[in-house]
Amino acid sequence: MTGLSCSEFVELVTSHLEGKLDRDTERRFTEHLAECEGCDLYLDQFCLTIRMLGELPAESPPDDAGHRLLSAFRDWRGS
Amino acid sequence: MGRLEDRATLKTWIYWAPGEQGQASRTAQPPVITLRDVESYNTEEVCSVLGISPGKQRVLLHRARAAVRAPLEDYFAAASFGGLGPVR
C-alpha cells in the first residue's frame, strides 16, 4: 500500500478525528503525519479551529432550550 | 483570538463557510458545523435533526471546518502555539 499524498491527508482529517478511518488508512495517515511537517501543522491548525469554534462567545440559549430546539427541528421536518 | 471583534469575525466565517452555507440557506437548516462544533451536539443528534447520514454529516463538517481554518492561517502563523495551549 502506498503512502498518502498531502491532498489525500487533508481530506481525511475529520474522519481521523472522529475515529472513522479503517485500520490501514489510519496507519497511512499516521505515517504521513510523522514525515510531513506541513500536514502536521495543518492538523494542529485544524484542531485549533475546532477548539475556537467551541469557545465562541455564548449567544447560546439556556440549557434546556437546546432540547426544545431539537424537538422543534424534528417537528418541522415531520410536517 | 483574544479580542471580541476577532471572535465575531470568526463567527461570521462559520455562517458563510462554503458548501454548508449554501445548503443551509436553501433548506433553512442550521449548518452542521454550528451544531457540532459550536453547540456541541454529537453526530447522532445532528444526523437525526438534519435527516442526513453520518457519512454526509462528516463530509459537510469537514468541508466547513476546512473553510473556516483557511482564512485563519495567517493568524495561526503569527500566534505562538505555546500561548494557545495544547493543540491535540
Backbone of each chain as nested JSON, in Angstrom:
{
  "chains": [
    {"id": "A", "residues": [
      {"number": 1, "name": "MET", "atoms": {"N": [0.851, -1.202, 0.0], "CA": [0.0, 0.0, 0.0], "C": [0.884, 1.249, 0.0]}},
      {"number": 2, "name": "THR", "atoms": {"N": [0.601, 2.177, -0.886], "CA": [1.435, 3.37, -0.98], "C": [1.049, 4.38, 0.095]}},
      {"number": 3, "name": "GLY", "atoms": {"N": [1.961, 5.321, 0.341], "CA": [1.696, 6.343, 1.335], "C": [0.687, 7.361, 0.835]}},
      {"number": 4, "name": "LEU", "atoms": {"N": [0.178, 8.151, 1.77], "CA": [-0.806, 9.173, 1.41], "C": [-0.11, 10.394, 0.823]}},
      {"number": 5, "name": "SER", "atoms": {"N": [-0.772, 11.061, -0.099], "CA": [-0.293, 12.368, -0.544], "C": [-0.849, 13.416, 0.43]}},
      {"number": 6, "name": "CYS", "atoms": {"N": [-0.299, 14.628, 0.357], "CA": [-0.776, 15.696, 1.241], "C": [-2.252, 16.002, 0.976]}},
      {"number": 7, "name": "SER", "atoms": {"N": [-2.64, 15.996, -0.294], "CA": [-4.036, 16.325, -0.606], "C": [-4.982, 15.238, -0.094]}},
      {"number": 8, "name": "GLU", "atoms": {"N": [-4.519, 13.993, -0.101], "CA": [-5.338, 12.919, 0.486], "C": [-5.405, 13.085, 2.002]}},
      {"number": 9, "name": "PHE", "atoms": {"N": [-4.276, 13.441, 2.581], "CA": [-4.203, 13.602, 4.035], "C": [-5.217, 14.632, 4.532]}},
      {"number": 10, "name": "VAL", "atoms": {"N": [-5.234, 15.803, 3.911], "CA": [-6.105, 16.876, 4.428], "C": [-7.588, 16.501, 4.321]}},
      {"number": 11, "name": "GLU", "atoms": {"N": [-7.918, 15.654, 3.353], "CA": [-9.321, 15.24, 3.208], "C": [-9.748, 14.256, 4.296]}},
      {"number": 12, "name": "LEU", "atoms": {"N": [-8.769, 13.647, 4.949], "CA": [-9.081, 12.594, 5.93], "C": [-9.072, 13.084, 7.369]}},
      {"number": 13, "name": "VAL", "atoms": {"N": [-8.77, 14.375, 7.569], "CA": [-8.547, 14.858, 8.936], "C": [-9.779, 14.686, 9.83]}},
      {"number": 14, "name": "THR", "atoms": {"N": [-10.946, 15.084, 9.336], "CA": [-12.145, 14.956, 10.174], "C": [-12.465, 13.493, 10.46]}},
      {"number": 15, "name": "SER", "atoms": {"N": [-12.325, 12.634, 9.45], "CA": [-12.573, 11.205, 9.666], "C": [-11.594, 10.64, 10.696]}},
      {"number": 16, "name": "HIS", "atoms": {"N": [-10.342, 11.102, 10.629], "CA": [-9.341, 10.685, 11.621], "C": [-9.763, 11.127, 13.022]}},
      {"number": 17, "name": "LEU", "atoms": {"N": [-10.164, 12.385, 13.147], "CA": [-10.532, 12.918, 14.465], "C": [-11.785, 12.231, 15.011]}},
      {"number": 18, "name": "GLU", "atoms": {"N": [-12.64, 11.755, 14.116], "CA": [-13.873, 11.082, 14.548], "C": [-13.651, 9.583, 14.738]}},
      {"number": 19, "name": "GLY", "atoms": {"N": [-12.401, 9.13, 14.493], "CA": [-12.106, 7.708, 14.652], "C": [-12.77, 6.837, 13.61]}},
      {"number": 20, "name": "LYS", "atoms": {"N": [-12.97, 7.382, 12.416], "CA": [-13.721, 6.657, 11.394], "C": [-12.843, 6.095, 10.27]}},
      {"number": 21, "name": "LEU", "atoms": {"N": [-11.534, 6.218, 10.418], "CA": [-10.654, 5.635, 9.393], "C": [-10.475, 4.145, 9.668]}},
      {"number": 22, "name": "ASP", "atoms": {"N": [-10.435, 3.348, 8.59], "CA": [-10.135, 1.945, 8.814], "C": [-8.664, 1.82, 9.235]}},
      {"number": 23, "name": "ARG", "atoms": {"N": [-8.315, 0.645, 9.739], "CA": [-7.012, 0.488, 10.371], "C": [-5.855, 0.818, 9.419]}},
      {"number": 24, "name": "ASP", "atoms": {"N": [-5.965, 0.349, 8.19], "CA": [-4.884, 0.571, 7.23], "C": [-4.746, 2.065, 6.895]}},
      {"number": 25, "name": "THR", "atoms": {"N": [-5.89, 2.732, 6.671], "CA": [-5.837, 4.162, 6.338], "C": [-5.326, 4.978, 7.524]}},
      {"number": 26, "name": "GLU", "atoms": {"N": [-5.725, 4.575, 8.714], "CA": [-5.257, 5.261, 9.92], "C": [-3.726, 5.144, 10.035]}},
      {"number": 27, "name": "ARG", "atoms": {"N": [-3.223, 3.956, 9.705], "CA": [-1.767, 3.754, 9.751], "C": [-1.06, 4.646, 8.732]}},
      {"number": 28, "name": "ARG", "atoms": {"N": [-1.62, 4.705, 7.522], "CA": [-1.007, 5.55, 6.485], "C": [-1.104, 7.028, 6.858]}},
      {"number": 29, "name": "PHE", "atoms": {"N": [-2.218, 7.391, 7.522], "CA": [-2.407, 8.769, 7.995], "C": [-1.3, 9.128, 9.0]}},
      {"number": 30, "name": "THR", "atoms": {"N": [-1.091, 8.239, 9.951], "CA": [-0.094, 8.478, 10.989], "C": [1.319, 8.516, 10.411]}},
      {"number": 31, "name": "GLU", "atoms": {"N": [1.581, 7.635, 9.454], "CA": [2.9, 7.622, 8.811], "C": [3.165, 8.933, 8.07]}},
      {"number": 32, "name": "HIS", "atoms": {"N": [2.143, 9.392, 7.34], "CA": [2.316, 10.649, 6.611], "C": [2.549, 11.805, 7.589]}},
      {"number": 33, "name": "LEU", "atoms": {"N": [1.777, 11.788, 8.673], "CA": [1.888, 12.839, 9.688], "C": [3.308, 12.917, 10.243]}},
      {"number": 34, "name": "ALA", "atoms": {"N": [3.912, 11.742, 10.452], "CA": [5.243, 11.689, 11.057], "C": [6.321, 12.257, 10.134]}},
      {"number": 35, "name": "GLU", "atoms": {"N": [6.076, 12.184, 8.829], "CA": [7.144, 12.59, 7.91], "C": [6.854, 13.897, 7.178]}},
      {"number": 36, "name": "CYS", "atoms": {"N": [5.683, 14.511, 7.413], "CA": [5.334, 15.737, 6.685], "C": [5.039, 16.89, 7.651]}},
      {"number": 37, "name": "GLU", "atoms": {"N": [5.955, 17.825, 7.699], "CA": [5.822, 18.95, 8.618], "C": [4.603, 19.803, 8.29]}},
      {"number": 38, "name": "GLY", "atoms": {"N": [4.369, 19.982, 6.989], "CA": [3.23, 20.817, 6.56], "C": [1.896, 20.245, 7.016]}},
      {"number": 39, "name": "CYS", "atoms": {"N": [1.737, 18.933, 6.891], "CA": [0.48, 18.298, 7.29], "C": [0.348, 18.239, 8.809]}},
      {"number": 40, "name": "ASP", "atoms": {"N": [1.481, 18.125, 9.49], "CA": [1.472, 18.173, 10.946], "C": [0.937, 19.532, 11.403]}},
      {"number": 41, "name": "LEU", "atoms": {"N": [1.41, 20.58, 10.742], "CA": [0.943, 21.933, 11.055], "C": [-0.543, 22.09, 10.697]}},
      {"number": 42, "name": "TYR", "atoms": {"N": [-0.916, 21.511, 9.557], "CA": [-2.316, 21.592, 9.128], "C": [-3.232, 20.961, 10.178]}},
      {"number": 43, "name": "LEU", "atoms": {"N": [-2.836, 19.792, 10.678], "CA": [-3.653, 19.112, 11.692], "C": [-3.744, 19.95, 12.967]}},
      {"number": 44, "name": "ASP", "atoms": {"N": [-2.624, 20.555, 13.373], "CA": [-2.632, 21.446, 14.54], "C": [-3.637, 22.577, 14.335]}},
      {"number": 45, "name": "GLN", "atoms": {"N": [-3.583, 23.205, 13.163], "CA": [-4.462, 24.345, 12.887], "C": [-5.925, 23.911, 12.821]}},
      {"number": 46, "name": "PHE", "atoms": {"N": [-6.142, 22.74, 12.277], "CA": [-7.5, 22.198, 12.181], "C": [-8.085, 22.001, 13.592]}},
      {"number": 47, "name": "CYS", "atoms": {"N": [-7.266, 21.421, 14.467], "CA": [-7.717, 21.177, 15.842], "C": [-7.933, 22.493, 16.592]}},
      {"number": 48, "name": "LEU", "atoms": {"N": [-7.052, 23.456, 16.346], "CA": [-7.222, 24.769, 16.976], "C": [-8.518, 25.425, 16.511]}},
      {"number": 49, "name": "THR", "atoms": {"N": [-8.798, 25.295, 15.228], "CA": [-10.024, 25.875, 14.676], "C": [-11.249, 25.289, 15.379]}},
      {"number": 50, "name": "ILE", "atoms": {"N": [-11.256, 23.971, 15.521], "CA": [-12.387, 23.306, 16.177], "C": [-12.519, 23.787, 17.62]}},
      {"number": 51, "name": "ARG", "atoms": {"N": [-11.348, 23.924, 18.279], "CA": [-11.394, 24.367, 19.676], "C": [-11.955, 25.782, 19.775]}},
      {"number": 52, "name": "MET", "atoms": {"N": [-11.542, 26.643, 18.845], "CA": [-12.025, 28.031, 18.869], "C": [-13.517, 28.099, 18.603]}},
      {"number": 53, "name": "LEU", "atoms": {"N": [-13.997, 27.236, 17.724], "CA": [-15.438, 27.204, 17.446], "C": [-16.212, 26.888, 18.721]}},
      {"number": 54, "name": "GLY", "atoms": {"N": [-15.643, 25.993, 19.519], "CA": [-16.295, 25.607, 20.771], "C": [-16.194, 26.673, 21.846]}},
      {"number": 55, "name": "GLU", "atoms": {"N": [-15.306, 27.644, 21.615], "CA": [-15.118, 28.693, 22.622], "C": [-15.724, 30.017, 22.198]}},
      {"number": 56, "name": "LEU", "atoms": {"N": [-16.525, 29.992, 21.146], "CA": [-17.152, 31.235, 20.698], "C": [-18.03, 31.78, 21.814]}},
      {"number": 57, "name": "PRO", "atoms": {"N": [-18.105, 33.119, 21.908], "CA": [-18.911, 33.701, 22.983], "C": [-20.344, 33.195, 22.891]}},
      {"number": 58, "name": "ALA", "atoms": {"N": [-20.872, 32.857, 24.008], "CA": [-22.203, 32.257, 24.006], "C": [-23.263, 33.312, 23.738]}},
      {"number": 59, "name": "GLU", "atoms": {"N": [-23.902, 33.131, 22.605], "CA": [-25.161, 33.823, 22.406], "C": [-26.197, 32.715, 22.528]}},
      {"number": 60, "name": "SER", "atoms": {"N": [-25.707, 31.655, 23.186], "CA": [-26.473, 30.421, 23.208], "C": [-27.697, 30.561, 24.101]}},
      {"number": 61, "name": "PRO", "atoms": {"N": [-28.724, 29.846, 23.752], "CA": [-29.897, 29.808, 24.604], "C": [-29.584, 29.061, 25.889]}},
      {"number": 62, "name": "PRO", "atoms": {"N": [-30.416, 29.204, 26.912], "CA": [-30.201, 28.451, 28.149], "C": [-30.244, 26.946, 27.895]}},
      {"number": 63, "name": "ASP", "atoms": {"N": [-29.714, 26.196, 28.877], "CA": [-29.518, 24.758, 28.709], "C": [-30.7, 23.987, 28.117]}},
      {"number": 64, "name": "ASP", "atoms": {"N": [-31.863, 24.193, 28.691], "CA": [-32.994, 23.359, 28.253], "C": [-33.499, 23.766, 26.876]}},
      {"number": 65, "name": "ALA", "atoms": {"N": [-33.085, 24.959, 26.42], "CA": [-33.559, 25.412, 25.113], "C": [-33.01, 24.542, 23.996]}},
      {"number": 66, "name": "GLY", "atoms": {"N": [-31.819, 23.979, 24.209], "CA": [-31.226, 23.114, 23.198], "C": [-32.125, 21.939, 22.878]}},
      {"number": 67, "name": "HIS", "atoms": {"N": [-32.668, 21.332, 23.917], "CA": [-33.534, 20.175, 23.71], "C": [-34.841, 20.594, 23.059]}},
      {"number": 68, "name": "ARG", "atoms": {"N": [-35.339, 21.768, 23.437], "CA": [-36.586, 22.245, 22.823], "C": [-36.346, 22.548, 21.349]}},
      {"number": 69, "name": "LEU", "atoms": {"N": [-35.142, 23.072, 21.039], "CA": [-34.814, 23.348, 19.637], "C": [-34.759, 22.067, 18.825]}},
      {"number": 70, "name": "LEU", "atoms": {"N": [-34.109, 21.04, 19.395], "CA": [-34.017, 19.756, 18.693], "C": [-35.417, 19.22, 18.391]}},
      {"number": 71, "name": "SER", "atoms": {"N": [-36.306, 19.308, 19.366], "CA": [-37.679, 18.838, 19.156], "C": [-38.351, 19.645, 18.065]}},
      {"number": 72, "name": "ALA", "atoms": {"N": [-38.113, 20.956, 18.105], "CA": [-38.738, 21.825, 17.106], "C": [-38.274, 21.474, 15.702]}},
      {"number": 73, "name": "PHE", "atoms": {"N": [-36.965, 21.187, 15.549], "CA": [-36.443, 20.82, 14.228], "C": [-37.053, 19.503, 13.765]}},
      {"number": 74, "name": "ARG", "atoms": {"N": [-37.187, 18.561, 14.713], "CA": [-37.766, 17.259, 14.354], "C": [-39.206, 17.446, 13.903]}},
      {"number": 75, "name": "ASP", "atoms": {"N": [-39.969, 18.269, 14.641], "CA": [-41.373, 18.516, 14.286], "C": [-41.46, 19.183, 12.929]}},
      {"number": 76, "name": "TRP", "atoms": {"N": [-40.532, 20.135, 12.723], "CA": [-40.544, 20.888, 11.469], "C": [-40.292, 19.952, 10.293]}},
      {"number": 77, "name": "ARG", "atoms": {"N": [-39.353, 19.005, 10.491], "CA": [-39.054, 18.059, 9.416], "C": [-40.228, 17.125, 9.162]}},
      {"number": 78, "name": "GLY", "atoms": {"N": [-40.95, 16.815, 10.23], "CA": [-42.051, 15.865, 10.099], "C": [-43.291, 16.479, 9.473]}},
      {"number": 79, "name": "SER", "atoms": {"N": [-43.349, 17.806, 9.432], "CA": [-44.581, 18.449, 8.95], "C": [-44.616, 18.515, 7.44]}}
    ]},
    {"id": "B", "residues": [
      {"number": 1, "name": "MET", "atoms": {"N": [-6.722, 34.867, 19.293], "CA": [-8.154, 35.173, 19.095], "C": [-8.746, 35.693, 20.414]}},
      {"number": 2, "name": "GLY", "atoms": {"N": [-8.004, 36.621, 21.033], "CA": [-8.444, 37.074, 22.342], "C": [-9.493, 38.183, 22.285]}},
      {"number": 3, "name": "ARG", "atoms": {"N": [-9.441, 38.957, 21.208], "CA": [-10.33, 40.119, 21.177], "C": [-11.728, 39.733, 20.698]}},
      {"number": 4, "name": "LEU", "atoms": {"N": [-12.7, 40.417, 21.241], "CA": [-14.097, 40.099, 20.938], "C": [-14.396, 40.236, 19.453]}},
      {"number": 5, "name": "GLU", "atoms": {"N": [-13.841, 41.3, 18.834], "CA": [-14.162, 41.506, 17.409], "C": [-13.602, 40.383, 16.535]}},
      {"number": 6, "name": "ASP", "atoms": {"N": [-12.462, 39.798, 16.96], "CA": [-11.914, 38.662, 16.226], "C": [-12.857, 37.462, 16.316]}},
      {"number": 7, "name": "ARG", "atoms": {"N": [-13.412, 37.262, 17.49], "CA": [-14.332, 36.144, 17.672], "C": [-15.603, 36.36, 16.847]}},
      {"number": 8, "name": "ALA", "atoms": {"N": [-16.047, 37.609, 16.79], "CA": [-17.239, 37.901, 15.989], "C": [-16.976, 37.62, 14.514]}},
      {"number": 9, "name": "THR", "atoms": {"N": [-15.754, 37.971, 14.066], "CA": [-15.386, 37.708, 12.679], "C": [-15.372, 36.216, 12.405]}},
      {"number": 10, "name": "LEU", "atoms": {"N": [-14.822, 35.462, 13.35], "CA": [-14.78, 34.007, 13.209], "C": [-16.199, 33.453, 13.058]}},
      {"number": 11, "name": "LYS", "atoms": {"N": [-17.1, 33.975, 13.852], "CA": [-18.48, 33.506, 13.803], "C": [-19.103, 33.79, 12.429]}},
      {"number": 12, "name": "THR", "atoms": {"N": [-18.764, 34.959, 11.887], "CA": [-19.268, 35.299, 10.558], "C": [-18.751, 34.309, 9.525]}},
      {"number": 13, "name": "TRP", "atoms": {"N": [-17.475, 33.946, 9.634], "CA": [-16.897, 32.975, 8.693], "C": [-17.654, 31.651, 8.742]}},
      {"number": 14, "name": "ILE", "atoms": {"N": [-17.987, 31.246, 9.965], "CA": [-18.675, 29.967, 10.105], "C": [-19.961, 29.975, 9.308]}},
      {"number": 15, "name": "TYR", "atoms": {"N": [-20.709, 31.053, 9.453], "CA": [-22.013, 31.087, 8.811], "C": [-21.901, 31.218, 7.296]}},
      {"number": 16, "name": "TRP", "atoms": {"N": [-20.717, 31.649, 6.832], "CA": [-20.524, 31.781, 5.394], "C": [-19.63, 30.693, 4.829]}},
      {"number": 17, "name": "ALA", "atoms": {"N": [-19.383, 29.664, 5.635], "CA": [-18.499, 28.59, 5.181], "C": [-19.046, 27.973, 3.893]}},
      {"number": 18, "name": "PRO", "atoms": {"N": [-18.239, 27.941, 2.841], "CA": [-18.699, 27.42, 1.554], "C": [-19.171, 25.979, 1.694]}},
      {"number": 19, "name": "GLY", "atoms": {"N": [-20.115, 25.628, 0.896], "CA": [-20.581, 24.25, 0.929], "C": [-21.726, 24.069, 1.889]}},
      {"number": 20, "name": "GLU", "atoms": {"N": [-21.532, 24.561, 3.076], "CA": [-22.591, 24.423, 4.068], "C": [-23.558, 25.591, 4.018]}},
      {"number": 21, "name": "GLN", "atoms": {"N": [-23.006, 26.798, 3.837], "CA": [-23.858, 27.977, 3.893], "C": [-24.933, 27.906, 2.822]}},
      {"number": 22, "name": "GLY", "atoms": {"N": [-24.529, 27.5, 1.623], "CA": [-25.49, 27.418, 0.526], "C": [-26.596, 26.431, 0.831]}},
      {"number": 23, "name": "GLN", "atoms": {"N": [-26.163, 25.281, 1.343], "CA": [-27.147, 24.263, 1.666], "C": [-28.078, 24.733, 2.783]}},
      {"number": 24, "name": "ALA", "atoms": {"N": [-27.481, 25.371, 3.788], "CA": [-28.274, 25.803, 4.928], "C": [-29.322, 26.826, 4.518]}},
      {"number": 25, "name": "SER", "atoms": {"N": [-28.943, 27.747, 3.624], "CA": [-29.904, 28.786, 3.252], "C": [-31.023, 28.204, 2.384]}},
      {"number": 26, "name": "ARG", "atoms": {"N": [-30.696, 27.183, 1.589], "CA": [-31.735, 26.575, 0.748], "C": [-32.738, 25.796, 1.575]}},
      {"number": 27, "name": "THR", "atoms": {"N": [-32.234, 25.149, 2.622], "CA": [-33.095, 24.251, 3.372], "C": [-33.549, 24.843, 4.698]}},
      {"number": 28, "name": "ALA", "atoms": {"N": [-33.077, 26.042, 5.026], "CA": [-33.388, 26.689, 6.304], "C": [-32.958, 25.826, 7.486]}},
      {"number": 29, "name": "GLN", "atoms": {"N": [-31.934, 24.99, 7.264], "CA": [-31.418, 24.173, 8.354], "C": [-30.14, 24.794, 8.903]}},
      {"number": 30, "name": "PRO", "atoms": {"N": [-29.879, 24.6, 10.194], "CA": [-28.611, 25.106, 10.735], "C": [-27.448, 24.322, 10.142]}},
      {"number": 31, "name": "PRO", "atoms": {"N": [-26.298, 24.981, 9.888], "CA": [-25.137, 24.275, 9.353], "C": [-24.636, 23.215, 10.332]}},
      {"number": 32, "name": "VAL", "atoms": {"N": [-24.139, 22.116, 9.8], "CA": [-23.614, 21.033, 10.626], "C": [-22.535, 21.543, 11.576]}},
      {"number": 33, "name": "ILE", "atoms": {"N": [-21.646, 22.411, 11.064], "CA": [-20.527, 22.88, 11.89], "C": [-21.019, 23.665, 13.113]}},
      {"number": 34, "name": "THR", "atoms": {"N": [-22.108, 24.386, 12.957], "CA": [-22.667, 25.126, 14.091], "C": [-23.184, 24.168, 15.149]}},
      {"number": 35, "name": "LEU", "atoms": {"N": [-23.904, 23.148, 14.691], "CA": [-24.452, 22.185, 15.649], "C": [-23.338, 21.385, 16.318]}},
      {"number": 36, "name": "ARG", "atoms": {"N": [-22.361, 20.924, 15.525], "CA": [-21.32, 20.068, 16.073], "C": [-20.286, 20.831, 16.894]}},
      {"number": 37, "name": "ASP", "atoms": {"N": [-19.68, 21.844, 16.292], "CA": [-18.506, 22.463, 16.921], "C": [-18.84, 23.656, 17.817]}},
      {"number": 38, "name": "VAL", "atoms": {"N": [-19.915, 24.358, 17.513], "CA": [-20.279, 25.5, 18.356], "C": [-21.237, 25.06, 19.458]}},
      {"number": 39, "name": "GLU", "atoms": {"N": [-22.253, 24.304, 19.087], "CA": [-23.274, 23.913, 20.059], "C": [-23.016, 22.556, 20.706]}},
      {"number": 40, "name": "SER", "atoms": {"N": [-21.982, 21.848, 20.205], "CA": [-21.529, 20.59, 20.82], "C": [-22.546, 19.444, 20.791]}},
      {"number": 41, "name": "TYR", "atoms": {"N": [-23.394, 19.408, 19.772], "CA": [-24.231, 18.214, 19.602], "C": [-23.368, 17.09, 19.038]}},
      {"number": 42, "name": "ASN", "atoms": {"N": [-23.754, 15.831, 19.319], "CA": [-22.964, 14.732, 18.764], "C": [-23.483, 14.329, 17.386]}},
      {"number": 43, "name": "THR", "atoms": {"N": [-22.731, 13.433, 16.75], "CA": [-23.066, 13.028, 15.382], "C": [-24.491, 12.487, 15.285]}},
      {"number": 44, "name": "GLU", "atoms": {"N": [-24.842, 11.629, 16.216], "CA": [-26.174, 11.005, 16.187], "C": [-27.274, 12.061, 16.245]}},
      {"number": 45, "name": "GLU", "atoms": {"N": [-27.114, 13.03, 17.135], "CA": [-28.123, 14.084, 17.27], "C": [-28.221, 14.917, 15.992]}},
      {"number": 46, "name": "VAL", "atoms": {"N": [-27.061, 15.263, 15.432], "CA": [-27.056, 16.106, 14.23], "C": [-27.712, 15.367, 13.055]}},
      {"number": 47, "name": "CYS", "atoms": {"N": [-27.378, 14.087, 12.91], "CA": [-27.963, 13.301, 11.817], "C": [-29.472, 13.19, 11.995]}},
      {"number": 48, "name": "SER", "atoms": {"N": [-29.891, 13.031, 13.214], "CA": [-31.315, 12.915, 13.498], "C": [-32.042, 14.219, 13.194]}},
      {"number": 49, "name": "VAL", "atoms": {"N": [-31.474, 15.319, 13.622], "CA": [-32.108, 16.628, 13.421], "C": [-32.165, 16.991, 11.939]}},
      {"number": 50, "name": "LEU", "atoms": {"N": [-31.059, 16.767, 11.236], "CA": [-30.984, 17.202, 9.838], "C": [-31.46, 16.118, 8.86]}},
      {"number": 51, "name": "GLY", "atoms": {"N": [-31.646, 14.913, 9.369], "CA": [-32.101, 13.838, 8.495], "C": [-31.066, 13.45, 7.447]}},
      {"number": 52, "name": "ILE", "atoms": {"N": [-29.799, 13.425, 7.845], "CA": [-28.721, 13.044, 6.923], "C": [-27.941, 11.871, 7.51]}},
      {"number": 53, "name": "SER", "atoms": {"N": [-27.173, 11.187, 6.64], "CA": [-26.385, 10.041, 7.089], "C": [-25.119, 10.526, 7.803]}},
      {"number": 54, "name": "PRO", "atoms": {"N": [-24.529, 9.671, 8.656], "CA": [-23.27, 10.053, 9.31], "C": [-22.176, 10.407, 8.305]}},
      {"number": 55, "name": "GLY", "atoms": {"N": [-22.147, 9.691, 7.172], "CA": [-21.135, 9.977, 6.147], "C": [-21.314, 11.371, 5.562]}},
      {"number": 56, "name": "LYS", "atoms": {"N": [-22.542, 11.707, 5.238], "CA": [-22.861, 13.039, 4.687], "C": [-22.54, 14.118, 5.725]}},
      {"number": 57, "name": "GLN", "atoms": {"N": [-22.886, 13.848, 6.958], "CA": [-22.595, 14.778, 8.041], "C": [-21.111, 15.05, 8.147]}},
      {"number": 58, "name": "ARG", "atoms": {"N": [-20.308, 13.984, 8.018], "CA": [-18.855, 14.122, 8.141], "C": [-18.29, 14.937, 6.977]}},
      {"number": 59, "name": "VAL", "atoms": {"N": [-18.83, 14.718, 5.784], "CA": [-18.36, 15.469, 4.614], "C": [-18.661, 16.961, 4.789]}},
      {"number": 60, "name": "LEU", "atoms": {"N": [-19.887, 17.278, 5.196], "CA": [-20.268, 18.689, 5.391], "C": [-19.435, 19.332, 6.497]}},
      {"number": 61, "name": "LEU", "atoms": {"N": [-19.231, 18.576, 7.572], "CA": [-18.464, 19.09, 8.708], "C": [-17.022, 19.36, 8.298]}},
      {"number": 62, "name": "HIS", "atoms": {"N": [-16.437, 18.409, 7.562], "CA": [-15.04, 18.566, 7.16], "C": [-14.858, 19.761, 6.231]}},
      {"number": 63, "name": "ARG", "atoms": {"N": [-15.771, 19.87, 5.27], "CA": [-15.692, 20.972, 4.305], "C": [-15.79, 22.322, 5.035]}},
      {"number": 64, "name": "ALA", "atoms": {"N": [-16.703, 22.411, 5.974], "CA": [-16.9, 23.674, 6.695], "C": [-15.712, 23.992, 7.606]}},
      {"number": 65, "name": "ARG", "atoms": {"N": [-15.188, 22.969, 8.281], "CA": [-14.026, 23.201, 9.146], "C": [-12.836, 23.687, 8.322]}},
      {"number": 66, "name": "ALA", "atoms": {"N": [-12.637, 23.053, 7.176], "CA": [-11.511, 23.441, 6.317], "C": [-11.694, 24.878, 5.837]}},
      {"number": 67, "name": "ALA", "atoms": {"N": [-12.943, 25.245, 5.525], "CA": [-13.215, 26.597, 5.037], "C": [-13.022, 27.644, 6.14]}},
      {"number": 68, "name": "VAL", "atoms": {"N": [-13.291, 27.264, 7.382], "CA": [-13.078, 28.202, 8.498], "C": [-11.588, 28.325, 8.809]}},
      {"number": 69, "name": "ARG", "atoms": {"N": [-10.861, 27.202, 8.71], "CA": [-9.422, 27.221, 9.016], "C": [-8.63, 28.077, 8.035]}},
      {"number": 70, "name": "ALA", "atoms": {"N": [-9.014, 27.986, 6.754], "CA": [-8.193, 28.622, 5.712], "C": [-7.905, 30.109, 5.969]}},
      {"number": 71, "name": "PRO", "atoms": {"N": [-8.929, 30.94, 6.231], "CA": [-8.624, 32.359, 6.456], "C": [-7.926, 32.627, 7.788]}},
      {"number": 72, "name": "LEU", "atoms": {"N": [-7.884, 31.611, 8.666], "CA": [-7.205, 31.788, 9.954], "C": [-5.718, 31.45, 9.877]}},
      {"number": 73, "name": "GLU", "atoms": {"N": [-5.28, 30.984, 8.697], "CA": [-3.907, 30.511, 8.547], "C": [-2.875, 31.562, 8.971]}},
      {"number": 74, "name": "ASP", "atoms": {"N": [-3.1, 32.793, 8.529], "CA": [-2.156, 33.862, 8.872], "C": [-2.157, 34.125, 10.378]}},
      {"number": 75, "name": "TYR", "atoms": {"N": [-3.353, 34.081, 10.951], "CA": [-3.461, 34.296, 12.395], "C": [-2.679, 33.228, 13.148]}},
      {"number": 76, "name": "PHE", "atoms": {"N": [-2.851, 31.975, 12.722], "CA": [-2.154, 30.872, 13.386], "C": [-0.649, 31.003, 13.199]}},
      {"number": 77, "name": "ALA", "atoms": {"N": [-0.248, 31.419, 12.006], "CA": [1.18, 31.542, 11.723], "C": [1.809, 32.605, 12.622]}},
      {"number": 78, "name": "ALA", "atoms": {"N": [1.055, 33.667, 12.878], "CA": [1.582, 34.764, 13.681], "C": [1.547, 34.435, 15.173]}},
      {"number": 79, "name": "ALA", "atoms": {"N": [0.585, 33.608, 15.572], "CA": [0.427, 33.315, 17.001], "C": [1.41, 32.245, 17.426]}},
      {"number": 80, "name": "SER", "atoms": {"N": [1.777, 32.311, 18.682], "CA": [2.611, 31.246, 19.223], "C": [1.698, 30.129, 19.689]}},
      {"number": 81, "name": "PHE", "atoms": {"N": [1.888, 28.936, 19.143], "CA": [1.04, 27.82, 19.563], "C": [1.154, 27.578, 21.058]}},
      {"number": 82, "name": "GLY", "atoms": {"N": [2.354, 27.836, 21.601], "CA": [2.557, 27.613, 23.024], "C": [1.586, 28.422, 23.856]}},
      {"number": 83, "name": "GLY", "atoms": {"N": [1.303, 29.644, 23.387], "CA": [0.386, 30.509, 24.112], "C": [-1.063, 30.088, 23.981]}},
      {"number": 84, "name": "LEU", "atoms": {"N": [-1.335, 29.225, 23.02], "CA": [-2.714, 28.793, 22.798], "C": [-3.027, 27.49, 23.528]}},
      {"number": 85, "name": "GLY", "atoms": {"N": [-2.022, 26.954, 24.221], "CA": [-2.249, 25.731, 24.98], "C": [-2.092, 24.5, 24.116]}},
      {"number": 86, "name": "PRO", "atoms": {"N": [-2.289, 23.322, 24.723], "CA": [-2.153, 22.074, 23.963], "C": [-3.146, 22.023, 22.809]}},
      {"number": 87, "name": "VAL", "atoms": {"N": [-2.665, 21.566, 21.665], "CA": [-3.486, 21.625, 20.465], "C": [-4.299, 20.35, 20.28]}},
      {"number": 88, "name": "ARG", "atoms": {"N": [-3.637, 19.19, 20.464], "CA": [-4.349, 17.944, 20.198], "C": [-4.53, 17.128, 21.469]}}
    ]}
  ]
}
